[in-house]
Amino acid sequence: MMTLNIDDDTANLLRQLSEQEHVSPAQLIKNLLSDYLEDLADAAAADIALAELTCGKDDTISLAEWEQQLNALEH
């Protein structure tokens, strides 16, 4: 269990949004936090992929090449 202290304006916005979404304020906070943490993980993975691409550890292919490879797998 965790306790969260928020100002009145934020609490009012949270209450309004939780009513709009038909979820409890606690569930809304859980959902928002989960989404945020997933976004952070995705951004970190993208940073790693970009770094690998930039330093030559990975390379890219064109869309046409990708489509050729995909078509070859289908046949």
C-alpha positions in Angstrom: 0.0 0.0 0.0 1.1 3.5 -0.7 -0.1 6.9 0.3 -0.1 9.9 -2.1 -0.3 13.5 -1.0 -1.6 15.8 -3.8 -2.9 19.4 -3.8 -6.6 20.2 -3.9 -6.6 21.2 -7.6 -4.9 17.9 -8.6 -7.3 16.0 -6.4 -10.3 17.7 -8.0 -9.0 16.9 -11.5 -8.4 13.3 -10.5 -11.9 13.0 -9.2 -13.4 14.5 -12.4 -11.4 12.3 -14.6 -12.1 9.2 -12.6 -15.8 9.9 -12.9 -15.5 10.4 -16.7 -13.6 7.1 -17.0 -15.9 5.3 -14.5 -13.1 4.0 -12.4 -12.0 4.8 -8.9 -9.4 7.5 -8.3 -7.0 4.7 -7.0 -7.6 2.6 -10.2 -7.1 5.7 -12.4 -3.8 6.4 -10.6 -2.7 2.8 -11.1 -3.6 2.9 -14.8 -1.8 6.2 -15.4 1.3 5.2 -13.5 1.4 1.9 -15.4 1.1 3.7 -18.7 3.8 6.1 -17.8 6.2 3.4 -16.7 5.6 1.5 -19.9 6.3 4.7 -21.9 9.6 5.2 -20.0 10.6 1.6 -20.7 9.7 2.0 -24.4 11.7 5.3 -24.6 14.7 3.6 -22.9 14.5 0.7 -25.4 14.4 3.2 -28.3 17.4 5.0 -26.9 19.4 1.7 -26.8 18.3 0.8 -30.4 19.3 4.3 -31.6 22.7 4.0 -29.9 23.3 0.6 -31.5 22.3 1.9 -34.9 24.5 5.0 -34.5 27.6 3.0 -33.5 27.1 0.5 -36.2 26.0 -2.5 -34.1 22.8 -2.7 -36.0 21.7 -1.7 -39.5 18.5 -0.9 -41.3 16.8 -2.1 -44.5 14.5 -0.4 -46.8 10.7 -1.0 -46.8 11.1 -2.7 -50.2 13.8 -5.1 -48.8 11.6 -5.8 -45.8 8.6 -6.6 -48.0 10.8 -8.9 -50.1 11.9 -10.8 -47.0 8.3 -11.0 -45.8 7.1 -12.3 -49.1 9.9 -14.9 -49.2 8.7 -16.2 -45.8 5.1 -16.5 -47.0 6.0 -18.7 -50.0 
